[in-house]
């Protein structure tokens, strides 16, 4: 495994990167502000699961395919963008308050659906895979052991840091939802807020390039 000084530098960089607002943080912020604190926390956990998928892909070398194949990159990117836009439009078009409830209570959004949507959103973002290939190799030392295991360790450390940051964001943004739900007139604004952010993230992904 990498030596302790390298791990310390890696963790410092990982924390700073995870504290920088990006698509994942905005996704969690929109979910929490629009649907409540639990929705935000579950979304943060879903993104964490998706990041584990990217970590595994990087460890076994699958992510290199996205780096070398423009077609593969574009297919994954477009699927991810369409999914985000679909979620945003569905939320805006929903009738009444698009509230968070536990499974089985009407047609609102369950925690299981929110988790699934967050995982899919993260997995279908090829820029996460490319980021892993760009950031982590500089901390991997083939002389320190199996490269795949080093990738897995670094990915787990990065994912843990990012998940904790996103959970904190979800908790803070949940106060916005609490304030808004106490004012029935803001129900429509909640749906538009979350839906618009999801559509914007989808458009940003669709229009983005590998660099």
C-alpha positions in Angstrom: 0.0 0.0 0.0 1.1 3.6 -0.4 3.3 5.0 2.4 1.8 7.3 5.1 3.1 10.6 3.7 1.5 9.8 0.3 -1.8 8.8 2.0 -1.8 12.0 4.0 -1.3 14.1 0.8 -4.0 12.1 -0.9 -6.5 12.6 1.9 -5.8 16.3 2.0 -6.4 16.6 -1.7 -9.5 14.4 -1.5 -11.1 16.5 1.3 -10.4 19.7 -0.6 -11.9 18.3 -3.8 -14.9 16.9 -2.0 -15.5 20.3 -0.3 -15.5 22.0 -3.7 -19.1 22.4 -5.0 -19.7 20.1 -7.9 -22.5 18.1 -9.6 -22.8 15.5 -6.7 -23.0 18.2 -4.0 -25.6 20.1 -6.0 -27.6 17.0 -6.6 -27.7 16.3 -2.8 -28.4 19.9 -2.1 -31.4 19.9 -4.4 -32.8 16.7 -3.1 -32.5 17.8 0.5 -33.9 21.3 0.0 -36.7 20.0 -2.2 -37.7 16.8 -0.5 -36.3 16.8 3.0 -33.2 15.9 5.0 -33.7 12.1 4.7 -33.9 12.4 0.9 -30.6 14.3 0.9 -28.9 11.8 3.2 -30.1 8.8 1.1 -29.0 10.6 -2.1 -25.5 11.1 -0.5 -25.4 7.4 0.3 -26.5 6.5 -3.2 -23.8 8.6 -4.7 -21.3 6.9 -2.4 -22.4 3.5 -3.7 -22.1 4.8 -7.3 -18.5 6.0 -6.5 -17.7 2.5 -5.2 -18.7 1.2 -8.6 -16.3 3.6 -10.3 -13.6 2.6 -7.8 -14.0 -1.1 -8.7 -14.0 -0.2 -12.4 -10.8 1.8 -12.0 -9.2 -1.0 -10.0 -9.8 -3.6 -12.7 -9.0 -1.2 -15.6 -12.5 -0.9 -17.1 -12.4 2.9 -16.8 -9.5 3.0 -19.2 -12.1 2.2 -21.9 -13.8 5.5 -21.4 -10.5 7.3 -21.7 -9.6 5.6 -25.0 -13.0 5.3 -26.6 -14.9 8.5 -27.5 -17.9 6.5 -28.5 -18.1 4.7 -25.2 -17.7 8.0 -23.3 -20.5 9.7 -25.3 -22.9 6.8 -24.9 -22.5 6.8 -21.1 -22.5 10.6 -20.9 -25.7 10.9 -22.9 -27.5 8.2 -21.0 -26.6 9.9 -17.7 -27.7 13.3 -19.0 -31.1 12.0 -20.3 -31.7 10.3 -16.9 -31.1 13.5 -15.0 -33.3 15.5 -17.3 -36.0 12.8 -17.0 -35.9 13.0 -13.2 -36.1 16.8 -13.3 -39.1 16.9 -15.7 -40.9 14.2 -13.8 -40.5 16.1 -10.5 -41.7 19.4 -12.0 -44.7 17.8 -13.7 -45.7 15.9 -10.6 -49.1 16.8 -9.1 -49.1 18.3 -5.6 -46.1 18.2 -3.3 -43.4 15.8 -4.5 -42.8 14.8 -0.9 -40.6 12.1 0.6 -42.5 9.3 2.3 -41.7 5.8 3.3 -42.5 3.0 0.8 -46.2 2.2 0.4 -47.7 5.6 1.1 -49.3 6.7 -2.2 -47.4 8.0 -5.2 -44.7 10.0 -3.5 -41.0 9.2 -3.6 -39.7 6.4 -1.4 -36.3 6.2 0.1 -35.6 3.1 -2.0 -36.3 5.0 -5.3 -34.2 8.0 -4.2 -31.3 5.7 -3.4 -31.6 3.9 -6.7 -31.8 7.2 -8.7 -28.7 8.6 -6.9 -26.7 5.4 -7.7 -27.7 5.4 -11.4 -27.0 9.2 -11.7 -23.5 8.7 -10.4 -22.7 5.5 -12.3 -23.8 7.1 -15.6 -21.5 10.1 -15.2 -18.3 9.1 -17.1 -16.5 12.1 -15.7 -16.3 10.4 -12.3 -14.5 7.5 -13.9 -12.1 9.8 -15.8 -11.4 11.8 -12.7 -10.4 8.7 -10.8 -8.0 7.8 -13.6 -6.6 11.3 -13.6 -6.3 11.8 -9.9 -5.5 8.5 -8.2 -2.6 7.1 -10.4 -0.2 9.7 -9.1 -0.6 8.2 -5.6 -0.2 4.6 -6.8 3.2 3.0 -6.4 3.6 -0.4 -8.2 6.6 -1.2 -5.9 4.3 -1.0 -2.8 2.0 -3.8 -3.8 -0.8 -4.8 -6.2 -2.0 -1.7 -8.2 -5.6 -2.9 -8.1 -5.6 -3.0 -4.3 -4.0 0.4 -4.1 -6.7 1.8 -6.4 -9.4 0.2 -4.2 -8.0 1.6 -1.0 -7.6 5.1 -2.4 -11.1 5.0 -3.9 -12.6 3.9 -0.6 -10.9 6.7 1.2 -12.0 9.3 -1.3 -15.5 7.9 -1.3 -15.8 8.0 2.5 -14.6 11.6 2.6 -17.1 12.6 -0.2 -20.0 10.8 1.4 -19.4 12.5 4.8 -19.3 15.9 3.1 -22.5 15.2 1.2 -24.3 14.0 4.3 -23.3 17.2 6.0 -24.6 19.2 3.0 -27.9 17.2 3.1 -28.3 17.9 6.8 -27.8 21.7 6.4 -30.0 21.9 3.3 -32.8 20.0 5.1 -33.5 23.1 7.1 -34.6 24.8 3.9 -37.1 22.1 3.3 -38.4 22.3 6.9 -38.9 26.0 6.5 -40.7 25.6 3.1 -42.9 22.7 4.1 -44.3 24.9 6.9 -45.5 27.2 4.2 -47.9 25.4 1.8 -47.5 28.1 -0.8 -43.9 27.0 -1.4 -44.8 23.4 -2.4 -44.7 24.2 -6.1 -41.4 26.1 -5.6 -39.9 23.0 -4.0 -40.7 20.9 -7.0 -39.4 23.5 -9.4 -36.2 24.1 -7.4 -35.2 20.4 -7.3 -36.4 19.6 -10.8 -34.6 22.6 -12.3 -31.4 21.7 -10.7 -31.6 18.2 -12.0 -32.3 19.4 -15.5 -29.4 21.8 -15.3 -27.1 19.1 -14.2 -28.3 16.9 -17.0 -27.7 19.7 -19.6 -24.3 20.4 -18.1 -23.3 16.7 -18.5 -24.7 16.5 -22.0 -22.9 19.6 -23.2 -19.6 18.7 -21.5 -16.5 17.2 -23.0 -13.9 14.8 -21.7 -11.6 17.7 -21.0 
